[in-house]
Amino acid sequence: MKNTLLFSLIIASILISTDTALLAERYRNRGGDKKCYERGHRKGKFFGNPDVLKSELNLNDEQMTNLIEINLNYEKKHLVYREKLAPLRIKLKRMILEEDVDLSKIRQILKKTSELQVETRMLRIKQRLDIEKILTPAQKNKLRNSRRKIGLLHHEGRGFCNLKFNNNTPF
């Protein structure tokens, strides 16, 4: 049993490291920025990176103060859900590696994680809406147009870490 578990862990780690290396190489071959891939486009402030928004949308000091306050508020809320999700994910991994896998227990954990993920997505949407409330109509349009472009680029499989908010972004 120990040999089987050890062998499974070795194979899983080889597969994970190979997959990550291949994804990074594929991304770099498309002209992507290695640092961007390693950093991850989803890390940080979900919809309100203050540095990017300030420079691209020309935010004033009051807007920046409000943006930082909104981000801090939502970061605290997101931490609550991440604290709940982490042990569930670890438990799920442990259960999958067992000799006798109990699919009904796995289903229960997957349902719990799905519910928590829905709540985190709802928080992201609320955060975006709160950020849009502090923007002028012109800033809001510029932000929404850039999000559409990012979505299209992401759907087409192109990198978007260096994407700017201007209207000259090539498709």
Order of alpha helices (4+ residues) and beta strands (2+ residues): alpha-alpha-alpha-alpha-alpha-alpha
